[in-house]
Amino acid sequence: MSFEREKNYGQILQQLKEKIRQARLKAAVAINKELLSIYWEIGDTILQQQQKEGWGTKVIDRLITDLKTEFPDMKGLSPRNVKYMRAFAQAYPFFPFLQPPAENPKKIDNEGSTIVQGKLAQIENARPEPIVQTTLAQLSWYHNLTLLDKVSDLEERIFYATQTVENGWSRNMMVNQITKKLYH
């Protein structure tokens, strides 16, 4: 009887451990998605303000000063990082995560999730692309920065992003694959 109770307890403990791991992973993914979303929003806002006010109006400097005043504990508000936010928004003008999927998807799977044919088809039309958004949201900010720094072609960048997510590459492994020109 004691052995059976211990065996049952061990199974329960394993199940709870797995549920905790899954909950932690979901929380980390949600936090990453929100971080990328706010970074994109900051970058997009800078692009819009610079377009309205013109270059030389110190949009970035003013924004950094005011945001640091309001949120002194917020990390990531260095001039370099904020310029990356701007580059991120410029590289992915379709990026808002909360935007609804395209109105006329090419195909719907059995669960009702949108699947869009051809990764770049909608990007060229400046419409949000659920697959690309999901892929980019699964990458860390540093993975995304590396892609911006090392890959100028959008299609190639999306290829490396997709491969990184599918294969679970670290940032260093992704850099190695870019250096080896896996895309080509």
C-alpha positions in Angstrom: 0.0 0.0 0.0 2.8 2.4 0.9 4.6 1.7 -2.5 1.4 2.5 -4.4 0.9 5.7 -2.5 4.5 6.8 -3.2 4.1 5.9 -6.9 0.9 7.9 -7.1 2.5 10.8 -5.4 5.5 10.7 -7.8 3.2 10.8 -10.8 1.2 13.7 -9.3 4.5 15.6 -8.5 5.8 15.0 -12.1 2.5 16.3 -13.6 2.6 19.4 -11.4 6.2 20.1 -12.2 5.4 19.8 -15.9 2.4 22.2 -15.6 4.6 24.7 -13.7 7.2 24.5 -16.5 4.6 25.0 -19.1 3.1 28.0 -17.3 6.5 29.6 -16.9 7.2 29.1 -20.6 3.8 30.6 -21.6 4.5 33.6 -19.3 8.0 34.1 -20.8 6.5 33.9 -24.3 3.8 36.4 -23.4 6.3 38.8 -21.8 8.6 38.6 -24.9 5.6 39.3 -27.2 4.6 42.3 -25.2 8.2 43.6 -25.0 8.6 43.3 -28.8 5.2 44.9 -29.3 6.0 48.0 -27.2 9.5 48.2 -28.8 7.8 48.2 -32.2 5.2 50.8 -31.0 8.0 53.1 -29.8 9.9 52.6 -33.0 6.9 53.3 -35.2 6.0 56.4 -33.2 9.5 57.7 -33.7 9.2 57.1 -37.5 5.9 59.0 -37.6 7.2 61.9 -35.5 10.4 62.2 -37.6 8.3 62.2 -40.7 6.1 65.0 -39.3 8.9 67.1 -37.7 11.8 66.3 -40.0 15.3 65.2 -39.2 17.3 67.2 -36.7 14.4 67.7 -34.3 15.9 65.3 -31.8 12.7 63.2 -31.5 14.7 60.2 -30.1 16.5 62.3 -27.5 13.4 64.0 -26.3 11.5 60.8 -26.2 14.2 59.0 -24.2 14.4 61.8 -21.7 10.7 62.0 -21.2 10.2 58.2 -21.0 13.1 57.8 -18.5 11.5 60.5 -16.3 8.2 58.8 -16.3 9.6 55.2 -16.1 12.9 55.4 -14.3 13.1 51.7 -13.7 12.4 50.8 -17.4 15.4 49.0 -19.0 16.1 49.4 -22.7 15.8 53.2 -23.1 19.4 53.8 -24.2 19.9 55.8 -27.4 21.3 52.8 -29.2 18.4 50.5 -28.2 15.8 53.1 -29.1 17.4 53.5 -32.5 17.1 49.7 -32.9 13.4 50.1 -32.0 13.1 52.6 -34.8 15.0 50.2 -37.2 12.8 47.3 -36.1 9.6 49.2 -36.9 11.0 50.4 -40.2 12.1 46.8 -41.1 8.7 45.4 -40.3 6.0 48.0 -41.0 3.3 45.3 -40.6 4.4 44.1 -37.2 1.6 45.1 -34.7 0.7 41.9 -32.9 -2.8 42.8 -31.9 -3.9 43.7 -35.5 -6.5 41.2 -36.8 -5.3 38.8 -39.5 -5.9 39.5 -43.2 -9.5 39.6 -44.3 -9.2 37.0 -47.1 -6.8 34.3 -46.0 -5.9 31.7 -48.7 -6.7 28.8 -46.5 -8.2 28.0 -43.1 -7.1 24.8 -41.2 -9.4 22.5 -39.3 -9.0 24.4 -36.0 -9.9 27.7 -37.7 -6.4 29.2 -37.5 -5.4 31.5 -40.3 -2.8 30.1 -42.7 -1.6 32.4 -45.4 -0.1 31.1 -48.6 3.3 32.6 -49.4 5.2 34.3 -46.5 5.9 37.5 -48.4 2.7 37.8 -50.4 1.0 40.0 -47.8 4.1 41.8 -46.7 4.4 43.4 -50.1 0.8 44.6 -49.7 1.6 46.0 -46.2 -1.0 43.8 -44.6 -0.3 42.0 -41.3 0.9 38.4 -41.9 0.1 36.1 -39.0 2.8 33.5 -39.6 5.5 36.1 -39.8 4.2 38.0 -36.7 4.1 34.7 -34.8 7.6 33.8 -35.8 9.1 37.2 -34.9 7.2 37.3 -31.6 8.9 34.0 -30.7 12.3 35.4 -31.1 14.1 37.3 -28.4 14.8 41.0 -28.8 18.5 40.1 -29.3 17.7 37.6 -32.0 15.7 40.3 -33.8 18.5 42.8 -33.4 21.0 40.3 -34.8 18.7 39.7 -37.8 18.5 43.5 -38.4 22.3 43.9 -38.2 23.3 40.9 -40.3 20.6 40.3 -42.9 19.3 43.2 -45.1 16.9 41.2 -47.3 13.5 40.8 -45.8 12.8 37.4 -47.2 16.2 36.1 -46.0 15.6 37.6 -42.6 12.2 35.8 -42.3 13.9 32.6 -43.4 16.4 32.8 -40.6 13.7 33.8 -38.1 11.6 30.8 -39.1 14.5 28.4 -39.0 15.5 29.7 -35.6 12.1 29.1 -34.1 11.7 25.7 -35.8 15.1 24.5 -34.7 15.4 26.3 -31.3 18.6 28.0 -32.3 20.4 30.2 -29.8 21.4 33.6 -31.1 25.0 32.3 -31.6 23.8 29.3 -33.6 21.6 31.6 -35.7 24.7 33.9 -36.4 26.6 30.8 -37.3 23.9 29.8 -39.8 23.8 33.3 -41.3 27.6 33.3 -41.6 27.5 30.0 -43.3 24.9 31.4 -45.7 22.4 28.7 -45.1 19.7 30.7 -46.9 21.7 30.6 -50.1 
